[in-house]
Amino acid sequence: MARKKRRRLKKSVKRSCLLIAMLPLLFWGGTKAFRFMKTLLEQKHEKPKVEVAVDQTEMRERIDSIFRQTLRLDTNTISLEVCDVETGAVIYERNAHRWVAPASCMKLLTAVAAMHYLGIDYSYVSQLTCQGSQRGQTFRGRVCLQLADDPLLESLEPFVDALRRHGISRIEGDLQLQLMRVDTLRAHASAAAWDIPYHRLPITLKGQPRIEKDLNYLLASRGITVSRQPVSDEGASQLLYRHETPLTDVLAPMLIRSSNIKADALFGHLWRLPNLLPMTDFSEDWWVEPMLSQISEDHEGFVVNDGSGLSPLNRLSAHFLVELLQYAWQREPMRHVLIDEALATPGHPVRCGSLRGRMSAPIFRNHVFVKTGTLTSQALSSLAGYVLGADGRWRSFAIINENSPVAESHIFQDQLCMELVR
């Protein structure tokens, strides 16, 4: 009996040891099985992903319904085109190829042309250099002030102060003033002269006589005298001061706040750059080649008198504006400048710009990026840009209202954007 009890005890101990040894393996297997069952249950209850189809027919019907509203609009002259930026497909069009004045939507062409010809990273550069020798506070040689037609450079003080910082109080030699623009910036002859007010121009756009007068005043106020004497070209040129204004810093206020001064200044800057564009008269279509041929074949009626859209004789079409927006969208650096920095967007504390008081509903925020345009004397209003729809698709559009009250045209345009967003 005692032997049987001992054998039973040994078997029990062996079974217990085996069970203890297998516990980690059983735990690991159980964990794997639990995770597998949990994944199956999650997949069973997961809602299937449904691709949202873009119902262009429904959108066209919604846009048509806006035209049937009882607003005091001349619907026969409204030019409109809406396009899917990804596919290039035209979603809606009405009188899209009519050549009309685009008002300040002309600034879109100025901006895209500047980015096309100059490059996104371009900067206006103005600098003060000297060539000669300095003894004490007297500099003997040549001092040269080179000024770009920079629409954001408000004063010559930084350049004159640079002379004082270098300990120069007397210049014996030559003080040269080299200007990219020697004339005063003025509105096109077909536009109202007061649209470009002289008192609001930056110093580089006020013309050579005024620039020279300001420079002489600042030199005298800083106690710097100039004794003009013949000088030789001996010695290396030394940079005393350099001022740079990035192109993007000009584009943002030009488009967001619709600055006519900055737009026409940029227009003139493109026209004056050597080896960049042909030196022709403003009345000629100097943008047609090579940029316009890349944008659209539809530019036979194209007229550009200025870069701001102030001239009522300018002629673009809604179709051209949409193709211009498509051109910029397909070039990622241009697209990011327009969407992230330079176009007005509703509800933004800084970038609402000319949209202030419009599209206040939350649905518009971060979904509408546009340029506005108004010619009150012509009863004309325009709007063009990009819209991000609720379906996640981007659309470009352009609309030009003619012969209609501007306030009611704004209502019409805002309703169109509502239909494109929702």
C-alpha positions as CSV (number, residue, x, y, z in Angstrom):
1,M,0.0,0.0,0.0
2,A,2.8,2.4,0.9
3,R,4.4,1.7,-2.5
4,K,1.2,2.5,-4.4
5,K,0.8,5.8,-2.4
6,R,4.4,6.8,-3.3
7,R,3.9,6.0,-7.0
8,R,0.7,8.1,-7.0
9,L,2.4,10.9,-5.3
10,K,5.3,10.8,-7.8
11,K,2.8,10.9,-10.8
12,S,1.0,13.9,-9.2
13,V,4.2,15.8,-8.8
14,K,5.3,15.1,-12.4
15,R,1.9,16.3,-13.7
16,S,2.1,19.4,-11.6
17,C,5.6,20.2,-12.8
18,L,4.6,19.6,-16.4
19,L,1.6,21.9,-16.0
20,I,3.7,24.6,-14.5
21,A,6.2,24.3,-17.3
22,M,3.4,24.6,-19.9
23,L,1.8,27.7,-18.3
24,P,3.8,30.3,-20.3
25,L,3.1,28.5,-23.6
26,L,-0.6,28.3,-22.8
27,F,-0.7,32.0,-21.8
28,W,1.1,33.0,-25.0
29,G,-1.3,30.9,-27.2
30,G,-4.3,32.3,-25.4
31,T,-3.2,35.9,-25.9
32,K,-2.7,35.3,-29.6
33,A,-6.1,33.7,-29.9
34,F,-7.8,36.6,-28.0
35,R,-6.2,39.2,-30.3
36,F,-7.2,37.2,-33.4
37,M,-10.8,37.0,-32.2
38,K,-10.8,40.7,-31.3
39,T,-9.6,41.6,-34.9
40,L,-12.3,39.5,-36.5
41,L,-15.0,41.2,-34.4
42,E,-13.7,44.7,-35.2
43,Q,-13.7,43.9,-38.9
44,K,-17.2,42.5,-38.6
45,H,-18.6,45.7,-37.0
46,E,-16.4,48.2,-39.0
47,K,-18.5,50.4,-41.3
48,P,-17.4,49.9,-45.0
49,K,-15.7,52.9,-46.6
50,V,-17.9,54.5,-49.2
51,E,-16.3,56.6,-51.9
52,V,-18.2,59.9,-52.3
53,A,-19.0,60.4,-56.0
54,V,-18.9,63.9,-57.3
55,D,-22.4,64.6,-58.6
56,Q,-21.8,67.3,-61.1
57,T,-25.4,67.3,-62.3
58,E,-26.6,68.2,-58.9
59,M,-24.1,71.0,-58.5
60,R,-25.0,72.4,-61.9
61,E,-28.7,72.4,-60.9
62,R,-27.8,74.2,-57.6
63,I,-25.9,76.9,-59.5
64,D,-28.7,77.3,-62.0
65,S,-31.1,77.9,-59.1
66,I,-29.0,81.0,-58.1
67,F,-29.6,82.5,-61.5
68,R,-33.4,82.2,-60.9
69,Q,-33.4,84.3,-57.8
70,T,-35.0,87.7,-57.8
71,L,-31.8,89.8,-57.5
72,R,-31.4,93.0,-59.6
73,L,-28.7,91.3,-61.7
74,D,-28.3,91.3,-65.5
75,T,-28.0,87.5,-65.7
76,N,-27.5,87.7,-69.5
77,T,-24.1,89.3,-69.0
78,I,-22.8,87.2,-66.1
79,S,-19.6,85.4,-67.1
80,L,-18.9,82.2,-65.1
81,E,-16.8,79.1,-65.2
82,V,-16.2,76.4,-62.6
83,C,-13.5,73.7,-63.1
84,D,-12.2,70.7,-61.2
85,V,-8.6,71.5,-60.6
86,E,-7.5,67.9,-60.5
87,T,-9.1,66.6,-63.7
88,G,-9.4,69.9,-65.5
89,A,-13.1,69.1,-66.3
90,V,-15.4,72.1,-66.6
91,I,-18.2,71.7,-64.1
92,Y,-20.2,74.8,-65.1
93,E,-19.9,77.6,-67.6
94,R,-22.0,80.5,-68.8
95,N,-20.7,83.3,-71.1
96,A,-17.3,82.1,-70.0
97,H,-15.5,83.2,-73.2
98,R,-16.8,86.8,-73.2
99,W,-14.0,89.4,-73.1
100,V,-14.8,91.8,-70.3
101,A,-13.0,94.0,-67.8
102,P,-11.9,91.8,-64.9
103,A,-11.5,94.7,-62.4
104,S,-9.0,93.8,-59.7
105,C,-8.9,90.1,-60.7
106,M,-6.4,91.4,-63.2
107,K,-4.0,91.2,-60.2
108,L,-4.1,87.4,-60.5
109,L,-2.4,87.7,-63.9
110,T,0.2,90.1,-62.5
111,A,1.0,87.8,-59.6
112,V,1.2,84.6,-61.8
113,A,3.3,86.4,-64.4
114,A,5.7,87.7,-61.7
115,M,6.1,84.2,-60.2
116,H,6.5,82.8,-63.7
117,Y,9.2,85.3,-65.0
118,L,11.0,86.2,-61.7
119,G,10.6,83.0,-59.7
120,I,9.1,82.4,-56.2
121,D,12.4,83.3,-54.5
122,Y,13.0,86.6,-56.3
123,S,13.7,89.7,-54.2
124,Y,13.9,93.4,-55.0
125,V,17.5,94.5,-54.1
126,S,18.6,98.0,-53.3
127,Q,22.1,98.7,-52.0
128,L,24.6,101.4,-51.0
129,T,28.2,100.8,-52.1
130,C,31.4,102.8,-52.0
131,Q,34.7,102.7,-53.9
132,G,37.7,104.7,-52.6
133,S,39.4,105.3,-49.3
134,Q,38.4,106.7,-45.9
135,R,40.5,108.9,-43.5
136,G,38.8,109.7,-40.3
137,Q,35.3,110.8,-41.2
138,T,36.1,111.8,-44.7
139,F,35.6,109.4,-47.6
140,R,37.4,110.1,-50.9
141,G,36.0,108.3,-53.9
142,R,32.6,107.2,-55.3
143,V,29.5,106.4,-53.3
144,C,26.6,104.8,-55.2
145,L,23.0,104.3,-54.2
146,Q,21.2,101.8,-56.4
147,L,17.4,101.7,-55.8
148,A,15.1,99.1,-57.2
149,D,11.5,100.1,-57.8
150,D,10.6,98.4,-54.5
151,P,6.9,99.1,-53.6
152,L,7.6,98.3,-49.9
153,L,10.6,100.6,-49.4
154,E,9.2,103.6,-47.7
155,S,12.3,105.7,-46.9
156,L,15.9,106.2,-47.7
157,E,16.9,106.7,-44.0
158,P,18.5,103.2,-43.6
159,F,20.9,104.0,-46.4
160,V,21.9,107.4,-45.1
161,D,22.2,106.0,-41.5
162,A,24.6,103.4,-42.9
163,L,27.0,106.1,-43.9
164,R,27.0,107.4,-40.3
165,R,27.5,103.9,-38.9
166,H,30.6,103.7,-41.0
167,G,31.8,107.0,-39.6
168,I,31.4,109.0,-42.8
169,S,30.4,112.6,-42.4
170,R,32.0,114.0,-45.5
171,I,32.2,112.7,-49.1
172,E,34.8,114.1,-51.4
173,G,34.1,112.7,-54.8
174,D,30.9,111.5,-56.5
175,L,27.6,110.5,-55.1
176,Q,25.7,108.5,-57.7
177,L,22.0,107.7,-57.6
178,Q,21.0,104.8,-59.9
179,L,17.3,104.2,-60.2
180,M,15.4,101.4,-61.9
181,R,12.4,103.7,-62.2
182,V,13.0,107.4,-62.8
183,D,9.4,108.4,-63.5
184,T,6.5,108.6,-61.1
185,L,4.0,105.7,-60.9
186,R,0.7,106.8,-62.3
187,A,-2.6,105.1,-63.2
188,H,-3.2,104.2,-66.9
189,A,-4.6,107.0,-69.0
190,S,-8.0,105.2,-69.3
191,A,-8.3,104.9,-65.5
192,A,-9.1,107.7,-62.9
193,A,-5.9,109.5,-61.9
194,W,-6.8,109.5,-58.2
195,D,-6.8,105.7,-58.2
196,I,-3.0,105.9,-57.7
197,P,-2.7,108.7,-55.0
198,Y,0.8,110.3,-55.1
199,H,0.9,110.9,-51.3
200,R,0.6,107.1,-50.7
201,L,3.4,106.1,-53.0
202,P,6.6,104.7,-51.5
203,I,9.7,106.8,-52.1
204,T,11.1,104.6,-55.0
205,L,7.9,105.2,-57.0
206,K,7.7,109.0,-56.6
207,G,10.1,109.9,-59.4
208,Q,13.8,111.0,-59.6
209,P,13.3,114.7,-58.6
210,R,11.5,113.7,-55.4
211,I,14.0,110.9,-54.6
212,E,17.0,113.3,-55.0
213,K,15.2,115.9,-52.9
214,D,14.6,113.4,-50.1
215,L,18.2,112.1,-50.3
216,N,19.7,115.6,-50.0
217,Y,17.4,116.4,-47.1
218,L,18.4,113.3,-45.2
219,L,22.1,113.8,-45.8
220,A,21.9,117.4,-44.4
221,S,19.8,116.2,-41.4
222,R,22.5,113.6,-40.6
223,G,25.3,116.2,-40.9
224,I,26.8,114.6,-44.0
225,T,28.3,116.9,-46.7
226,V,29.1,116.1,-50.3
227,S,31.9,117.9,-52.1
228,R,31.7,116.7,-55.7
229,Q,35.2,116.2,-57.2
230,P,36.7,114.1,-60.0
231,V,37.5,110.6,-58.8
232,S,39.3,107.6,-60.2
233,D,38.1,104.0,-60.2
234,E,40.9,102.7,-58.0
235,G,40.1,100.3,-55.2
236,A,37.5,97.5,-54.7
237,S,33.8,98.3,-54.3
238,Q,32.6,97.9,-50.7
239,L,29.0,97.1,-49.7
240,L,27.8,99.5,-47.0
241,Y,24.1,98.5,-46.8
242,R,21.7,96.1,-48.6
243,H,17.9,96.1,-48.5
244,E,15.9,93.1,-49.9
245,T,12.2,92.7,-50.3
246,P,11.0,89.2,-51.2
247,L,8.5,89.0,-54.0
248,T,6.0,87.1,-51.8
249,D,6.0,90.1,-49.4
250,V,4.6,92.2,-52.3
251,L,2.1,89.6,-53.6
252,A,0.3,89.1,-50.3
253,P,-0.9,92.8,-49.8
254,M,-1.4,93.2,-53.5
255,L,-3.9,90.3,-53.6
256,I,-5.3,90.2,-50.1
257,R,-5.9,93.9,-49.7
258,S,-6.1,94.6,-53.5
259,S,-3.3,97.2,-53.5
260,N,-3.4,99.0,-56.8
261,I,0.0,100.7,-56.1
262,K,1.8,97.4,-55.5
263,A,0.1,95.8,-58.6
264,D,1.0,98.5,-61.0
265,A,4.5,98.8,-59.5
266,L,5.1,95.1,-60.0
267,F,3.7,95.4,-63.6
268,G,6.2,98.1,-64.3
269,H,9.0,96.2,-62.7
270,L,8.4,93.2,-65.0
271,W,8.3,95.6,-68.0
272,R,11.6,97.3,-67.1
273,L,13.8,94.3,-66.2
274,P,16.5,94.0,-68.9
275,N,16.8,90.7,-70.9
276,L,13.5,89.5,-69.3
277,L,10.7,91.0,-71.3
278,P,10.7,93.0,-74.5
279,M,10.8,96.8,-74.0
280,T,7.5,97.6,-75.6
281,D,4.7,100.1,-75.0
282,F,2.1,99.1,-72.3
283,S,-0.6,99.0,-75.0
284,E,1.0,96.0,-76.7
285,D,0.2,92.4,-75.6
286,W,3.7,91.7,-74.4
287,W,2.6,88.8,-72.1
288,V,1.1,86.7,-74.9
289,E,4.4,84.9,-75.5
290,P,5.8,82.8,-74.0
291,M,3.6,82.6,-70.8
292,L,0.1,83.1,-72.3
293,S,0.6,80.4,-74.9
294,Q,1.3,78.0,-72.0
295,I,-1.9,79.0,-70.2
296,S,-4.6,79.3,-72.9
297,E,-5.1,79.3,-76.6
298,D,-8.0,81.7,-76.0
299,H,-6.3,85.1,-75.8
300,E,-7.1,86.8,-79.2
301,G,-9.2,89.4,-77.4
302,F,-6.7,89.8,-74.6
303,V,-6.0,93.5,-73.5
304,V,-3.8,94.5,-70.6
305,N,-3.4,98.2,-69.9
306,D,-2.2,97.9,-66.3
307,G,-1.4,95.3,-63.7
308,S,-4.1,96.4,-61.2
309,G,-7.3,96.2,-63.2
310,L,-8.1,99.9,-62.8
311,S,-8.5,100.4,-66.6
312,P,-12.0,99.8,-67.7
313,L,-10.5,98.9,-71.2
314,N,-8.7,95.8,-69.9
315,R,-10.2,92.6,-71.4
316,L,-10.0,89.1,-69.9
317,S,-12.5,86.3,-69.8
318,A,-13.8,84.0,-67.0
319,H,-12.4,81.1,-68.9
320,F,-9.0,82.7,-69.1
321,L,-8.9,83.4,-65.4
322,V,-9.8,79.8,-64.6
323,E,-7.1,78.5,-66.9
324,L,-4.7,81.0,-65.2
325,L,-5.6,79.5,-61.9
326,Q,-5.2,76.0,-63.3
327,Y,-1.8,76.9,-64.5
328,A,-0.7,78.1,-61.1
329,W,-2.3,75.1,-59.4
330,Q,-0.2,72.7,-61.5
331,R,3.0,74.4,-60.3
332,E,3.3,73.5,-56.7
333,P,5.4,76.5,-55.5
334,M,2.9,78.9,-57.1
335,R,0.0,77.0,-55.6
336,H,1.4,77.2,-52.1
337,V,2.0,80.9,-52.3
338,L,-1.5,81.6,-53.4
339,I,-3.3,79.2,-51.0
340,D,-1.0,79.6,-48.0
341,E,0.0,83.3,-48.2
342,A,-1.4,85.5,-50.9
343,L,-5.2,85.0,-51.5
344,A,-7.9,86.4,-49.3
345,T,-9.8,83.9,-47.2
346,P,-12.9,84.6,-45.1
347,G,-12.8,84.5,-41.4
348,H,-9.0,84.8,-41.1
349,P,-7.9,87.6,-38.8
350,V,-5.1,88.8,-41.2
351,R,-6.0,87.4,-44.6
352,C,-9.7,88.3,-44.8
353,G,-8.6,91.6,-46.6
354,S,-11.1,92.7,-49.2
355,L,-13.5,89.9,-48.1
356,R,-14.1,91.7,-44.8
357,G,-17.9,91.6,-44.1
358,R,-18.4,88.8,-46.6
359,M,-18.8,85.0,-46.2
360,S,-19.0,85.1,-42.4
361,A,-20.5,81.6,-42.0
362,P,-18.1,79.0,-40.6
363,I,-18.5,76.8,-43.6
364,F,-16.4,79.2,-45.7
365,R,-13.4,79.2,-43.3
366,N,-10.3,77.4,-44.7
367,H,-12.3,76.5,-47.8
368,V,-12.4,79.6,-49.9
369,F,-9.3,81.4,-51.3
370,V,-10.1,84.2,-53.7
371,K,-9.3,87.6,-55.3
372,T,-12.1,90.2,-55.4
373,G,-12.6,92.9,-58.0
374,T,-14.8,96.0,-58.2
375,L,-15.2,98.8,-60.8
376,T,-18.1,100.8,-59.3
377,S,-18.2,103.2,-62.2
378,Q,-18.8,100.3,-64.5
379,A,-21.3,98.5,-62.2
380,L,-18.9,95.6,-62.4
381,S,-17.8,93.1,-59.8
382,S,-15.6,90.0,-60.1
383,L,-14.4,87.1,-57.9
384,A,-12.0,84.3,-58.8
385,G,-10.0,81.7,-56.9
386,Y,-10.1,78.3,-55.4
387,V,-12.7,76.5,-53.3
388,L,-12.3,73.2,-51.3
389,G,-15.6,71.4,-51.4
390,A,-17.1,69.2,-48.6
391,D,-16.3,66.2,-50.8
392,G,-12.6,67.0,-50.5
393,R,-12.2,68.1,-54.1
394,W,-10.6,71.5,-55.1
395,R,-12.3,73.7,-57.7
396,S,-11.2,76.8,-59.5
397,F,-13.7,79.4,-60.6
398,A,-14.1,82.9,-62.0
399,I,-17.2,85.0,-62.1
400,I,-17.7,88.5,-63.5
401,N,-20.9,90.5,-63.0
402,E,-21.6,93.4,-65.3
403,N,-24.3,96.0,-65.4
404,S,-25.5,95.1,-61.9
405,P,-25.5,96.6,-58.4
406,V,-22.2,95.7,-56.8
407,A,-23.8,94.8,-53.4
408,E,-26.2,92.4,-55.0
409,S,-23.4,91.0,-57.2
410,H,-21.5,90.2,-53.9
411,I,-24.6,88.3,-52.6
412,F,-24.7,86.3,-55.9
413,Q,-21.0,85.5,-55.7
414,D,-21.2,84.4,-52.1
415,Q,-24.1,82.1,-52.8
416,L,-22.1,80.6,-55.6
417,C,-19.2,79.9,-53.2
418,M,-21.7,78.4,-50.8
419,E,-22.8,75.9,-53.5
420,L,-19.2,75.0,-54.3
421,V,-18.3,74.5,-50.7
422,R,-21.2,72.4,-49.5
